[in-house]
């Protein structure tokens, strides 16, 4: 639970907890007051003392006459208000009198104040008032005496938070000087002090941690993770991270069917309901009633929809105006257009969803440092509260605009900001840390951290990517480095005695050629009974990363290693990543091993063994080396092999190299059987493009190609999956309420059905009943480019895999992994680069301390047979002396595991975004350097159409794994959307959009001044563009420069584009900011 500030934590009253409107108290009938009594009470209500005789004498007779008239009117009004209703009058007459009286009171109340309580409020402020009717919405009295402010605040419990700021002289505006506030004459002070309006309360105060826990136990509040739509911040969603309790389902029957991993999320509509939380925050949420949900939806979402509709209407009018002369046929119905968008679409009705509001932030997503630019211009001031807030800032503040559209603007002090950042330049970025966000402030405050520099270079853009995704690039602190063993380090002999010694076994690694953190090795030998003994050996990182140490805390914060194009940003110090924990060949290393006795013909597991071991890797193989053996060759001579001896590792004999080659072939045979069985059992695999780059000495990209998946990659993949599933079954059997597992929920059913229907209209039939049927349907798509595009489209409805605590999900069906189609799964095989694997290693060690290496009870996923060929050495670890101590030290509490899972999920997503952004950055720089070598700018490549609407069509580029959008109106006016490779002017004259197709009619006009251009080119011997144009083409066929002849004729061409049509597009790089745009190439070079 977070430690909330005292000024920002209140316990809601009874009406707030039950989400009901309190009854209006009945007014007590009072007799009319006399004029002196009325005058005295009016003066007291205005927070000033009665006038003295000297003050009465100073008033002119004209002023006295005006005051008497006002007092007489007030007395008559009061007598009319206190007049009881006649019970004998009809009901309609009583209602009419009551309505007239209410209107009179509202009118007088408005006239008595310069601003009404709701005048000029933002609709979200109205929503706050409606949802909190019992809270007084007061304006600041005209007096500026801080003591009188304090008295007013104490008299109203709704102003408890404003009491602190009003009682503090630093919180007063600059125009309320001390000399004004200390004026001795109260009457003079009232005349000279300027009016100051207290900012209204926009957000609800957070519940205290104790109150949050109380509501979680009672089922009136739920906890989950918030995510905000960056394209439309009005929409936000909370995904539950624990199953709703029975009390919660009793309180909110509409949550039936909502669970962790379900496709249904709690909808958070608008900024007020989001209550100052940002994406990635773990929040506590209360469910809104239907009435409050309807009001919230009407105020926030409908207004946003109108803005989107206006933008679409503007584009449609532009299209119609452009097509008027060409008699363009546009369909008025867009329902028939194919929509393959991967963006999350929300239903516009509030009946099919559950609305919620954030009541507390349980934990923040990161250190809240963000990347953006500084501006002196405030954001759009749509509300009176925002205008008042900006006016109160003065000129000593600046505005921070984050790059992430889901984040709010922030107010930061100008002091300390470099002058270069205040020049309104969009190309110079910085980092700002979000500080506080008070209930009366429409924007949070922030503090300047550092200047990132001007955009454009690889170093600056890489730093921006790291800062934007929260990737830690700082050096490890001395307290962390103290946790490392002294160098040189060797394994203690006592530790070897507690482990199974496998140093004489033929164990080796298979990794990418540039890998330096080798955390997994494999072994395969033939047993006397004819079966195979297959082993997966993982670096024992948990031996060095002890619980609750500075190293452990730092690893938990980083949670993962981030792999960028030019380097990796590690989770652990390099001494562990590249040396002590890396399974380098020829050295002794500590490991956690999983071994299976398997049938060589069916690859079925007969028995499983878990243990802590000592190994010595024989050799380090690249995937290409293993593939060389699979293809029928021997290991390359460049591969060095070692054997273990008492004196240390020595060069291996030829028999050891032959044993490595034999093991690779056995692995390949078993992996093919296992892979086929896995897909026969209903697994799903959706491929994606991963780009590889070659860099020169300066770090600039000089080559780029899609990373190819070979049989050697799949060989390792199958046994890593088997190890993860085996360990998941073991720790779940031992600690059913305290295990860290990984789940993958089924896809969003509604969106998946929509995609299948749209693909059906394009001639591709997919069955979405299960993951297996979906995989079988994909196998029927023969064209590799089309299949890649279909798989890319299917990633839209898919949900991401997540870590979770078994304590958080009550129904074990929520444990399942949809893509693998297995009931239990976790991450065990990469502890050097994933903190979740370290937690799993500790849990497995505690399980070994409790039950040893043998079978754990009667578990359906663990074989009951224990092979006699497994090692018989003890399995207890050196970190614990007893089973109880192992459990208390190595197995965190269920709530702690849930927090670790949340952190690992956040950092894994951020690392993935950073990796993708890095690949895009280097692709932009590579294409920029390559396009300079040809006449036509950009790079031409194959594009597959994935979406067609009235306004645009979207193409997917399989060679780069990116998408591009081409707009119809820009095609028609040649604005950044058409590229000619034959020097003619291609003009779009007519287009017709139908269901899943578009017909384009082009007019290829001869270039103007063709004769003059030809004569000019002949006079210049170095200009060869008169006869041909050189174009760089990169697609599945590879790289190449193609020359196209120039044409001087005029002709008309018709082009029909459908879903999955192949078109030629030109990819144009933009270095600042790094981005890629596409143009349609005419004439097309693909059929």
Secondary structure, DSSP 8 states (H G I E B T S, - for coil): -----GGGB----HHHHHT---------------HHHHHHHHHHHTT-----HHHHHHS-HHHHHHHHHHHHHHHHHHHHHHS---TTS-HHHHHHHHHHHHHHHHHHHHHTSSS-TTTT--HHHHHHHHHTTTS------S---HHHHHHHHHH-GGGHHHHHHHHSGGGS-TTS-HHHHT-S-HHHHHHHS---------S--B--HHHHHHHHHHTS-EEEEEEE-SS-TTEEEEEESS---HHHHHH-GGGTT--TT-S--EEEESHHHHTT--TT-EEEEEE--HHHHHHHHHHHHHHHHHHHHHHHHHHHHHHHHHHTTTT----S--TTS-----S----S-STTS-BEEEEEEEE-SSS-EEEEEEESS-----SHHHHHHHHHHTTSEEEEEESSTTS--EEEESTT--GGGGS--TTEEEEEEE----TT-SSEEEEEEEEEEETTSHHHHHHHHHHHTT---S---HHHHTTS--SS----HHHHHTSEE-TTS-EEEEE-TT-----EEEEEEE-TTS-EEEEEEEE-GGGTS-TTSHHHHHHHHH-B-EE-SS-EE-SS-HHIIIIISS--BTSEEEEEEEEEEE-TTT--EEEEEEEEEEEEB--EEEHHHHHHHHTT----TT---EE--TT--EE--HHHHHHHHHHHHHHHHHHHHHHHHHHHTT--------EEEEE-TTS-EEEEEE----HHHHHHHHHHHHHHHHHHHHHHHH-TTS-EEEEB----HHHHHHHHHHHHHTT-----SSHHHHHHHHTT---HHHHHHHHHHHTTT----EEEETTT-SSGGGG-BTTTTBS-----S-TTTBHHHHHHHHHHHHHHHHHTTS--SS-TTS-S---TTS--S----SS-SSHHHHHHHHS--HHHHHHHHHHHHHHHHHHHHHHHHHHHHHHHHHHHHHHTTSSSSSEEEEEEEEEE-SSEEEEEETTTTEEEEEEHHHHHTTSSSEEESSS-EEEEEEEEEETTEEEEEEEEE--TTHHHHHHHHHH-TT--TTTEEEEEEEETTEEEEEEEE-----EEEEEEEETT-EEEEEEEEEETTEEEEEEEEES-S--
